[in-house]
Amino acid sequence: MRDWAIGLSTGCFYQRSIFDCLETIGSGGFNLVEICSFPAHLNYHDTGAVHRAAERMASIGIEAYSFHAPFADHIDITSLDAQRREQGVKEVLVAAEAAAVLRARHFVIHPGPEHALYPTGDERWWRLEHVARSLSTIATRCQELGVLCVLENKLSHLLFGNIPDMMWILGAMTTTHVGVCLDTGHAYLARNLDSAMHKLAGYLKMMHASDNAGHHDDHLPPGEGHIDWVNVLRKLDDSGFQGSIMLEIAGRGEPHEVMAAARKARRYLRDQERKL
């Protein structure tokens, strides 16, 4: 059994400034976090704010394990329009620079646009080509910055939200300095959690842990949905996983209630580890 570090995504406070929740997170017992890039939480375009956040985290004793790249309809690194595609890459690279300032180890990115597209024929092929090239540029810059770019499996209704496409993209990229962040909630909704863990094991660097009942991406704390966490943790152990687990739970309730739910989820995962 491995004693993996369990951290918390600040996305549970995405509508609050990061400066208003770091102390809450630290005093709540978490010193390892993934930083959310939602503008109201942290404006990664504001270099001064990013540096202040890094200083505040250092003073509290919180480490940025990962930084989540921005995702929105207007950020499309697969676009057939070169100007739009290049603008999307540029936006992501600004966030990668912020991740480096925050000394994050990993830069988590969705490999494709945030809307449902079902292109066929040439359009699908060109979008695959574009996303591989765009991600190669991003991953190479991340390497220069001392950050590892990791691709997250998306919701299955989104373009490239399936494991075969993800494997193709990883193989088509021109750099090997890339990994994978497994999102348990997304994979469970796609009914392929076991398969995803098996096929992506060689690339797996970290995990987003959330639960659901198989119908919606509810971002429930582990243990409150239908995922078999003993099975998930056993597969992690069997694969030799050496990364960390980031709780990516919804921020339901007041901050103290969110932190109580996070601590409960961490205890639950520790209890499941003991069953291995």
PAVO-192843 format. One record per residue (C-alpha): residue number from 0; residue in one letter; z, y, x. Coordinates in Angstrom, 1 decimal. Layout:
// PAVO-192843
num:residu:Z:Y:X
NUM:A:Z:Y:X $
...
END
This chain:
// PAVO-192843
num:residu:Z:Y:X
0:M:0.0:0.0:0.0 $
1:R:-0.9:3.5:1.2 $
2:D:1.3:6.5:0.6 $
3:W:-1.5:9.0:-0.2 $
4:A:-0.6:12.7:-0.4 $
5:I:-0.8:14.0:-3.9 $
6:G:-1.6:17.7:-4.4 $
7:L:-2.5:20.0:-7.3 $
8:S:-5.6:21.9:-8.2 $
9:T:-4.8:25.6:-9.0 $
10:G:-7.4:25.2:-11.7 $
11:C:-4.5:24.6:-14.1 $
12:F:-3.8:28.3:-13.7 $
13:Y:-7.5:29.4:-13.6 $
14:Q:-6.9:32.3:-16.0 $
15:R:-4.1:33.7:-13.9 $
16:S:-4.4:35.4:-10.5 $
17:I:-3.7:33.1:-7.6 $
18:F:-1.1:35.6:-6.5 $
19:D:0.9:35.1:-9.7 $
20:C:1.1:31.3:-9.4 $
21:L:1.4:30.3:-5.7 $
22:E:5.2:30.7:-5.8 $
23:T:5.3:28.7:-9.0 $
24:I:3.4:25.9:-7.4 $
25:G:5.4:25.9:-4.2 $
26:S:8.8:26.0:-6.0 $
27:G:7.5:23.3:-8.3 $
28:G:7.3:20.9:-5.4 $
29:F:3.6:21.0:-4.4 $
30:N:2.6:22.2:-0.9 $
31:L:-1.0:20.8:-1.0 $
32:V:-3.5:22.4:-3.3 $
33:E:-7.2:22.7:-4.2 $
34:I:-8.1:26.3:-4.7 $
35:C:-10.0:27.2:-7.9 $
36:S:-12.9:29.6:-7.5 $
37:F:-12.8:31.1:-11.0 $
38:P:-13.2:34.9:-10.5 $
39:A:-10.1:35.8:-12.6 $
40:H:-8.1:33.4:-10.3 $
41:L:-9.5:34.4:-6.9 $
42:N:-12.4:36.7:-6.3 $
43:Y:-13.9:34.9:-3.3 $
44:H:-16.3:37.9:-2.8 $
45:D:-13.3:40.0:-2.0 $
46:T:-12.7:39.3:1.7 $
47:G:-9.4:41.2:1.6 $
48:A:-8.1:39.2:-1.3 $
49:V:-9.0:35.9:0.3 $
50:H:-7.2:36.9:3.5 $
51:R:-4.2:38.0:1.5 $
52:A:-4.2:34.7:-0.3 $
53:A:-4.3:32.8:3.0 $
54:E:-1.4:34.8:4.3 $
55:R:0.6:34.3:1.1 $
56:M:0.0:30.5:1.2 $
57:A:1.0:30.3:4.9 $
58:S:4.2:32.2:4.2 $
59:I:5.2:29.9:1.3 $
60:G:4.2:26.7:3.2 $
61:I:1.2:25.8:1.0 $
62:E:-1.9:24.2:2.5 $
63:A:-5.4:24.4:1.0 $
64:Y:-6.6:20.8:1.2 $
65:S:-9.8:21.8:-0.7 $
66:F:-11.7:24.6:-2.3 $
67:H:-13.8:24.1:-5.3 $
68:A:-17.2:25.8:-5.2 $
69:P:-18.2:28.0:-8.1 $
70:F:-20.2:26.4:-10.9 $
71:A:-21.9:28.3:-13.8 $
72:D:-25.2:28.3:-15.7 $
73:H:-26.6:30.9:-13.4 $
74:I:-25.9:29.0:-10.2 $
75:D:-28.7:26.5:-10.0 $
76:I:-29.4:25.1:-6.5 $
77:T:-32.1:22.8:-8.0 $
78:S:-34.1:25.5:-9.7 $
79:L:-37.9:25.4:-9.5 $
80:D:-37.8:29.2:-9.1 $
81:A:-37.3:29.8:-5.3 $
82:Q:-35.6:33.1:-5.8 $
83:R:-33.1:31.7:-8.3 $
84:R:-32.5:28.7:-6.1 $
85:E:-31.9:30.7:-3.0 $
86:Q:-29.5:33.0:-4.9 $
87:G:-27.6:30.0:-6.0 $
88:V:-27.2:28.8:-2.4 $
89:K:-26.2:32.2:-1.2 $
90:E:-23.5:32.4:-3.9 $
91:V:-22.1:29.0:-2.8 $
92:L:-22.2:30.0:0.8 $
93:V:-20.0:33.1:0.1 $
94:A:-17.5:30.7:-1.4 $
95:A:-17.7:28.4:1.6 $
96:E:-16.9:31.4:3.9 $
97:A:-13.8:31.9:1.7 $
98:A:-12.8:28.3:2.0 $
99:A:-12.9:28.6:5.8 $
100:V:-10.6:31.7:5.7 $
101:L:-8.2:29.7:3.5 $
102:R:-8.4:26.9:6.1 $
103:A:-9.4:24.4:3.5 $
104:R:-10.4:20.9:4.8 $
105:H:-12.9:20.2:2.1 $
106:F:-15.4:22.2:0.0 $
107:V:-16.0:20.5:-3.3 $
108:I:-19.4:21.1:-5.0 $
109:H:-21.2:19.8:-8.1 $
110:P:-24.6:18.6:-7.0 $
111:G:-26.7:20.3:-9.7 $
112:P:-26.7:22.8:-12.5 $
113:E:-24.0:23.1:-15.2 $
114:H:-26.3:22.5:-18.2 $
115:A:-27.9:19.4:-19.7 $
116:L:-31.4:19.0:-18.5 $
117:Y:-33.6:16.0:-18.9 $
118:P:-36.7:16.8:-16.8 $
119:T:-39.2:14.0:-16.3 $
120:G:-42.1:13.4:-13.9 $
121:D:-42.7:16.1:-11.3 $
122:E:-40.0:18.5:-12.4 $
123:R:-37.3:15.9:-12.0 $
124:W:-38.7:14.9:-8.5 $
125:W:-38.8:18.5:-7.4 $
126:R:-35.3:19.2:-8.6 $
127:L:-34.0:16.2:-6.7 $
128:E:-35.8:17.5:-3.6 $
129:H:-34.4:21.0:-4.0 $
130:V:-30.8:19.9:-4.5 $
131:A:-31.0:17.7:-1.4 $
132:R:-32.3:20.6:0.7 $
133:S:-29.9:23.1:-0.8 $
134:L:-26.9:20.8:-0.2 $
135:S:-28.1:20.1:3.4 $
136:T:-28.1:23.9:4.0 $
137:I:-24.6:24.2:2.5 $
138:A:-23.2:21.2:4.3 $
139:T:-24.5:22.3:7.6 $
140:R:-23.0:25.8:7.2 $
141:C:-19.7:24.1:6.1 $
142:Q:-19.7:22.1:9.3 $
143:E:-20.1:25.3:11.4 $
144:L:-17.1:26.7:9.5 $
145:G:-15.0:23.6:10.1 $
146:V:-15.0:22.5:6.5 $
147:L:-16.4:19.2:5.1 $
148:C:-18.7:19.5:2.1 $
149:V:-18.0:16.9:-0.5 $
150:L:-20.0:16.2:-3.6 $
151:E:-18.3:15.6:-6.9 $
152:N:-19.6:13.2:-9.5 $
153:K:-20.4:15.3:-12.6 $
154:L:-20.1:14.7:-16.3 $
155:S:-22.8:12.2:-17.3 $
156:H:-24.7:14.5:-19.7 $
157:L:-25.4:16.9:-16.9 $
158:L:-28.4:16.7:-14.5 $
159:F:-27.7:14.3:-11.7 $
160:G:-24.5:13.3:-13.4 $
161:N:-25.0:9.6:-12.6 $
162:I:-24.2:7.5:-9.5 $
163:P:-27.8:6.4:-8.6 $
164:D:-28.9:10.1:-8.4 $
165:M:-25.8:10.9:-6.4 $
166:M:-26.5:8.1:-3.9 $
167:W:-30.2:9.3:-3.6 $
168:I:-29.1:12.8:-2.9 $
169:L:-26.6:11.7:-0.2 $
170:G:-29.3:9.6:1.4 $
171:A:-31.9:12.4:1.2 $
172:M:-29.7:15.1:2.8 $
173:T:-30.5:16.0:6.4 $
174:T:-26.9:15.9:7.6 $
175:T:-24.3:13.2:7.6 $
176:H:-21.5:15.7:7.6 $
177:V:-20.9:15.2:3.9 $
178:G:-18.5:13.2:1.7 $
179:V:-17.6:12.5:-1.9 $
180:C:-14.9:13.6:-4.2 $
181:L:-14.4:11.1:-7.0 $
182:D:-13.5:12.7:-10.3 $
183:T:-11.8:9.9:-12.3 $
184:G:-12.1:11.7:-15.6 $
185:H:-15.9:12.1:-15.3 $
186:A:-16.4:8.5:-14.1 $
187:Y:-14.2:7.1:-16.9 $
188:L:-16.2:9.0:-19.6 $
189:A:-19.4:7.7:-18.1 $
190:R:-18.0:4.1:-18.4 $
191:N:-18.6:3.5:-14.7 $
192:L:-15.3:4.2:-12.9 $
193:D:-15.2:0.8:-11.2 $
194:S:-18.8:0.9:-10.2 $
195:A:-18.5:4.5:-8.9 $
196:M:-15.5:3.6:-6.8 $
197:H:-17.4:0.6:-5.3 $
198:K:-20.7:2.4:-4.6 $
199:L:-19.2:5.6:-3.3 $
200:A:-16.4:4.0:-1.2 $
201:G:-18.1:4.7:2.1 $
202:Y:-18.3:8.4:1.4 $
203:L:-15.0:8.9:-0.4 $
204:K:-12.8:11.6:1.1 $
205:M:-10.7:12.8:-1.8 $
206:M:-10.1:12.2:-5.5 $
207:H:-9.7:14.5:-8.5 $
208:A:-7.1:12.7:-10.7 $
209:S:-7.1:13.4:-14.4 $
210:D:-7.0:11.1:-17.5 $
211:N:-8.6:11.0:-20.9 $
212:A:-9.1:8.7:-23.9 $
213:G:-12.8:8.1:-23.2 $
214:H:-14.1:10.7:-25.5 $
215:H:-13.7:14.2:-23.9 $
216:D:-12.9:15.6:-20.5 $
217:D:-9.4:16.5:-21.5 $
218:H:-7.9:16.8:-18.0 $
219:L:-4.8:15.0:-19.1 $
220:P:-2.2:14.2:-16.5 $
221:P:-2.6:10.6:-15.2 $
222:G:-0.7:8.2:-17.5 $
223:E:-1.4:10.1:-20.7 $
224:G:-4.9:8.7:-21.3 $
225:H:-6.5:5.3:-21.1 $
226:I:-7.4:4.9:-17.4 $
227:D:-6.0:1.9:-15.7 $
228:W:-4.4:3.6:-12.7 $
229:V:-3.1:0.4:-11.1 $
230:N:-6.7:-0.7:-10.9 $
231:V:-7.9:2.6:-9.5 $
232:L:-5.2:2.7:-6.9 $
233:R:-5.8:-0.9:-5.9 $
234:K:-9.5:-0.2:-5.4 $
235:L:-8.6:2.9:-3.3 $
236:D:-6.3:0.7:-1.2 $
237:D:-8.9:-2.0:-0.8 $
238:S:-11.5:0.5:0.3 $
239:G:-9.3:1.9:3.1 $
240:F:-9.2:5.3:1.5 $
241:Q:-7.4:7.8:3.8 $
242:G:-7.9:11.0:1.8 $
243:S:-5.6:12.8:-0.7 $
244:I:-5.4:12.8:-4.4 $
245:M:-5.6:16.2:-6.2 $
246:L:-4.2:16.4:-9.7 $
247:E:-6.8:18.3:-11.8 $
248:I:-4.9:18.8:-15.0 $
249:A:-5.3:21.3:-17.8 $
250:G:-2.9:24.2:-17.9 $
251:R:-1.4:23.6:-21.3 $
252:G:1.7:25.6:-22.0 $
253:E:3.8:27.9:-19.9 $
254:P:3.7:27.7:-16.1 $
255:H:7.0:25.8:-15.9 $
256:E:5.7:23.3:-18.5 $
257:V:2.5:22.8:-16.5 $
258:M:4.5:22.2:-13.3 $
259:A:6.7:19.7:-15.1 $
260:A:3.6:17.8:-16.3 $
261:A:2.3:17.8:-12.7 $
262:R:5.5:16.4:-11.3 $
263:K:5.6:13.8:-14.0 $
264:A:2.0:12.8:-13.2 $
265:R:2.9:12.5:-9.5 $
266:R:5.9:10.3:-10.2 $
267:Y:3.7:8.2:-12.5 $
268:L:1.1:7.6:-9.7 $
269:R:3.9:6.8:-7.3 $
270:D:5.2:4.2:-9.7 $
271:Q:1.8:2.7:-10.1 $
272:E:1.5:2.5:-6.3 $
273:R:4.6:0.3:-6.2 $
274:K:2.8:-2.3:-8.3 $
275:L:0.1:-2.9:-5.8 $
END
